[in-house]
Amino acid sequence: MPLKENERLLRLDHYEHGIVVHALHALRNDLIGEKRSTDAVDDLLLKTIDAPYQKHKCRRRHEAR
């Protein structure tokens, strides 16, 4: 029986998402400059860019509980 791979959920706002995408892109460019493989960074960059949005419910301040 194969081990179940653990997953992590990372919640980012729009600004934080942009920082992660730009940081991964910079890392990819550095790896290309060093003529090293970018496969892992490419996969992570695409996963980050394509990550789905999740709307969260905001409870109003005076909403009945």
N, C-alpha and C positions, 0 to 999 in steps of 0.2 A: 504494500500500500504506500503510494508516494506521500511524502510529507506535504501538508498544506502550507503554501507560501503565505507568510504574513504580509498584509498590506498596511500602508499608512495613508491617512487622509490628512491633507494639508489644506487649510482654508486660508486663502489669500484675497485681499481686496484688489481692486484694479491696479493701484499703484505698486503694491508688492508683487503682483503677477508680472508687471512690466519689468521690475528690477530683476526677477529671476530669469525671464526670457533674455534680457540684455546681457546678464552675467553669463548665461550658457552660450550665447552667441559669441561673446568675447573669448570664452574658453575655447570654443570651436575654432575661432580664427587663430588663436595662439597655437593650438595643436596643428592646424594646417601649416602655419609658419615653421613649425618644428618638424614637419613631414611625418607626423604621428597619426595613428588611426583616430578617427572621429566618430566611429560607429556608436559607441555608448552614449556620447554627448548628443549625437544626432537623434537617437531614439528618445532620449530624455527631453530634448528640445521639442520634438514633435508631440510627445505626450503632454508636455506643459502647455503648448500652444493650443492643442485640441481638447484640453480639459473642459468638461461641461460646467456650465454655470449652475448654481443651486440657489434658488430663491429661499430665503429664510423668513419665517413669520416674525413680524415685529409686533409685540403686544403693546397696545396703546396704554398710555399712562393711567387713564381712568377706566379702562375696560374691566368689566365684571369678570371675576375669576370663577 
